[in-house]
Amino acid sequence: MKNTYFDLIEQSYYFPQEGFDLRDDYLTFQGISMKYLIEKHGTPFRFFYLPRIGDQIKKARNLFNKAIKKNNYAGSYHYCYCTKCNHFAHVIGEALKHNVNLETSSAFDIDLILNLYREKKIDLNRIIVHNGYKTDDYLKKILDMQEVGFKNSIIIFDSVQELDRLEIIAKDRVVKIGLRMAINEESQSAYYTSRMGIRSNEIINFYHDRIKNNPKFELKMLHFFVDSGIKDSLYYWGEFQKALKVYTELKKDSESLDSFNLGGGFPIRNHLGFEYHYEYMINEIIANIKDACTKDEIPEPNIYTEFGKYTVGESGAIVFKVLEQKQQNDTESWYLIDNSLMNTIPDAWSIHEKFILLPINKWKNEYKRVNIGGISCDHSDYYNSEDLNQEVLLPSYSNDEKEPLYIGFFHTGAYQDAISGYGGIKHCLIPSPKHVIIDRDEKGNFFDYVYRNEQSADEMFKLLGYKK
């Protein structure tokens, strides 16, 4: 009996499935031929399929609005995109086509916001939520932005000391603010309470002592964020209820408070067996907030989310060629690819993040367990476990076969370029791969173009201070 890779996938998962299918024995992604892209661009290359961004935004927005209607909820829903997740102009530009609000994390983010305004990508009515540690430079830039006319700009206090600095810098200006609640981390975390935010048992007193009667500040929002994501777990619902209790207590004393920010945390698919009940979770969130507000006889708040990874993660992928296979002992087989995993998907080795890994071709070959290695000289430059199976299974092949094996890591659109330092110096001077953009025209036809070619030696040497 021949156990092909196709048999393995077909028997283990529902396949074909959303985003993934075969055409003439080659993988397609969102209907796009991977064979075509490989033949046109070579390997390695990273690509972004921009329409997926809009798909994700519409999905979340529709589900929240559906839950609001179902629960007869009085507040409104606001979708924010976290710029830190992916700063590329084509990515943010695509998100803005769907009228998202924006979240910032640092001083330079404000320069980006102003650039978008100058290019008429956003107007002065756009809601901007400012998170992160507030340096003096960050606060000054936020206030400068507000002077330009951004009237829906909300500064989220990450600590009580930020109020002291803002009070000095703001002078006589009235500023809209929010308070971030620090959450207790999960039991396996290296620390107990998040460094971000103000402790839940301090927020109420902080509001009464420093904000309530201070004419400079208008409290608009309570913000909380669970790092492990929005999950149907006792841990998540415990932190959620704690934040909801803080909100209701604050609202009883604050007429201006009208928004509850869930932060980010919606998961994306990281294996073919991924299941997540988005509709159920959203409905439970809305229903719980409504119940708490009804019980305490307070108005229902506007709901904010700050989705970064969820917005752009599933739009990105990176494709490699297997250069060589090595059998290093009786049980371990290695596939060496034509770039570095540490450089291109740094989350895979830094926090052991998993992505959807699939071969592009050879689906009719038998499969075997393998380790994937990059071409750097670092022993950590490898990938050897899937989130579901705890091992990597890929087609086996003979060195006599004319066509090499190609593999793709999918749903890599969030954070990887920022963390690896796009266009900068890479480990072992292995260059950043070609960057390709894929979009659809007005008639729905695919088109692709090269955003940036593979990094050159001259580009790297210039950064390092060498003469040409």
C-alpha positions, -999 to +999 in steps of 0.1 A: +000+000+000+014+034-010+010+061+017+011+093-002+013+128+013-021+135-003-036+104+015-021+117+048-037+151+044-071+139+031-074+113+059-063+137+086-082+169+078-110+183+057-093+190+024-096+210+002-104+237+027-107+275+028-076+289+012-059+256+002-065+233-027-046+214-054-045+221-091-027+197-114-010+182-083+004+216-072-008+236-042-029+267-046-034+294-020-066+315-021-070+303-057-035+314-067-012+289-084+020+285-063+036+268-093+030+300-114+046+322-086+076+299-083+082+298-120+079+336-123+098+347-092+121+318-082+127+311-045+129+321-018+101+348-019+077+362+006+042+373-006+012+391+007-023+384-006-040+417+002-077+407-003-074+384+027-070+414+050-105+428+040-120+393+044-108+391+080-120+427+088-155+420+074-158+387+092-151+402+126-172+433+120-202+413+108-201+389+137-199+417+163-227+436+147-247+404+145-242+397+182-251+433+190-284+430+171-291+395+187-286+408+222-304+442+216-271+458+227-271+496+228-234+502+222-215+503+189-185+482+177-152+497+165-125+477+148-089+490+152-059+478+134-026+476+153+001+492+131+029+474+149+018+441+135+027+451+100+037+487+090+040+482+052+020+509+033+003+482+011-009+464+042-022+494+061-036+509+029-056+477+024-069+478+059-079+514+056-100+506+025-123+489+050-126+520+073-106+506+102-095+527+131-058+526+142-038+518+172-003+531+178+025+518+200+054+543+198+065+578+189+073+570+153+038+556+149+025+591+151+047+601+122+031+573+103-004+585+112+005+621+100+019+607+068-014+588+062-032+620+068-011+640+044-016+613+017-054+616+024-056+580+034-073+590+066-092+621+078-093+639+111-123+619+123-104+586+125-103+571+159-067+566+171-059+546+202-025+552+217-010+523+236+025+514+248+049+531+272+046+569+268+079+586+266+080+623+266+086+623+228+056+600+223+033+622+244+045+654+226+038+638+192+004+627+202-005+662+214+010+677+182-013+653+162-043+665+182-033+701+174-035+692+137-072+683+144-074+646+153-104+649+176-108+612+183-074+605+197-073+586+230-042+582+252-043+549+272-024+553+304-001+523+309+011+535+344+001+562+369+034+580+362+023+587+326-004+610+340+023+632+357+043+636+325+012+643+304-001+668+328+031+689+324+033+685+286-004+691+279-005+724+299-040+738+294-052+713+268-081+689+275-071+653+266-092+622+261-077+593+280-082+556+288-069+534+316-053+500+309-059+473+335-030+450+342-040+414+340-027+384+359-008+361+336-015+324+331+000+300+356+028+288+333+040+323+327+074+335+340+058+363+360+025+367+377+012+401+367+017+419+333+041+449+334+016+467+311-013+486+327-024+496+362-033+471+388-070+464+390-072+472+427-055+506+421-075+519+391-106+531+410-086+551+436-063+565+408-094+577+390-109+594+421-076+609+433-061+621+400-086+622+372-122+627+383-119+664+393-090+672+369-104+694+341-074+684+318-086+648+314-117+633+300-119+595+307-133+577+277-121+541+278-111+511+300-086+488+282-076+453+290-057+427+270-050+391+276-017+381+260-027+345+254-057+356+234-095+355+235-102+319+244-131+300+259-112+292+291-116+298+328-085+320+328-098+343+300-133+346+314-119+353+349-098+382+336-126+394+314-150+395+344-125+413+365-121+440+338-159+443+334-163+448+372-137+476+371-155+492+341-189+491+359-174+506+390-158+534+371-189+541+350-210+547+381-187+577+388-177+588+353-202+603+329-176+606+301-165+569+302-183+551+274-159+525+258-146+491+268-116+479+249-110+441+246-075+446+230-064+420+205-063+383+207-084+366+180-064+335+168-057+327+132-053+293+116-019+277+123-027+242+112-052+225+089-072+211+118-077+245+134-111+252+149-123+283+167-159+294+174-157+331+166-194+336+166-199+319+199-171+338+216-183+372+203-218+365+213-207+355+248-186+387+252-215+410+241-241+391+263-218+392+294-212+430+290-249+436+285-258+415+316-233+433+338-245+467+327-282+458+331-274+445+366-257+477+376-281+500+357-255+517+336-254+523+298-238+497+277-203+508+264-190+510+229-168+479+222-133+483+208-110+456+195-074+460+184-068+431+159-033+430+144-023+393+139-060+384+131-061+412+105-030+405+085-016+371+096-035+350+071-025+372+042+012+363+042+033+334+032+069+325+024+081+299-001+114+280-001+131+253-022+147+223-006+183+224-016+194+191-001+183+162+021+206+147+047+202+116+068+222+123+099+213+092+119+189+062+117+159+083+126+165+119+117+162+133+082+169+169+073+156+191+045+178+221+040+161+252+025+174+281+005+173+307+032+173+310+070+142+303+091+156+325+119+158+354+095+124+350+077+100+336+103+118+345+136+088+337+157+093+300+149+125+299+169+121+327+193+087+319+208+081+285+190+052+299+170+037+274+145+025+282+110+008+262+083+035+243+065+026+225+033+046+212+003+039+229-030+045+198-052+051+160-049+018+154-031+017+119-048+050+109-032+051+089+000+057+110+031+082+109+060+091+127+091+117+155+086+134+184+103+137+216+082+170+234+085+180+268+073+214+275+056+228+296+084+255+283+107+232+284+138+220+252+153+187+269+163+179+276+126+153+247+123+116+239+123+106+204+134+071+203+149+036+213+139+011+227+163-013+198+159+010+168+152+041+178+171+061+166+141+067+177+105+056+153+078+065+161+042+068+142+009+099+121+005+118+123-028+146+108-047+177+128-056+171+116-091+139+136-095+143+165-118+120+189-100+131+200-065+107+199-036+091+233-027+075+241+006+055+270+019+050+285+054+015+301+053-002+327+075+031+345+083+018+380+076+020+393+112+052+406+129+078+385+110+092+414+090+093+438+119+110+413+142+135+402+117+143+438+108+131+441+072+159+453+048+185+453+076+214+431+085+206+394+088+223+365+105+252+352+085+245+380+059+218+358+044+197+383+024+160+391+029+141+373+001+121+388-027+089+405-016+058+400-038+024+416-036-007+399-049-040+417-054-072+415-075-083+441-100-118+455-104-129+425-124-116+401-097-086+389-117-053+382-098-022+403-105+012+403-088+042+425-087+076+427-070+076+451-041+113+446-035+139+423-049+161+401-028+185+421-007+218+428-024+254+426-010+258+463-017+227+472+004+240+453+033+276+466+031+263+501+030+244+496+062+276+482+078+297+512+068+318+495+040+327+513+008+312+500-024 
